[in-house]
Amino acid sequence: MTNPNPGITAKIAAAADHARPTTCPRCRSPVLTAWAGRVAALRVVADPEPIDATAEILARLNGRLTWFLITSSLGVHRITWRNPTFTPHAKHPVIADHVCPPHPVQETLL
Ligand SMILES: [Zn+2]
């Protein structure tokens, strides 16, 4: 079956990596979501605050992926793949995968 409107499909694919602000359903923290990549895209849920090189190293050591947050001249934010070994940190702001903060344990509140 052929797509009756290939223009819409192309527009959806072109906008898939646009960062959308939302809240985490578990902890209610503000996050950015997007589909990063054009082929075999990966669903990204990232913290919206850019991180520096030290925080990126800590994030990577904790198993979190890091991403470029690219802003176009029209103000559209996109989340794209980042390989920290090949791309300098200062090229674009870097954001990291979101991890919900730990919930307080009842015994530690007393
Ligand atoms: Zn969360």
Residues whose N, C-alpha, C, O or C-beta is under 5 A from the ligand:
A	BS01	ZN	C24 R26 C27 R28 S29 V99 C100
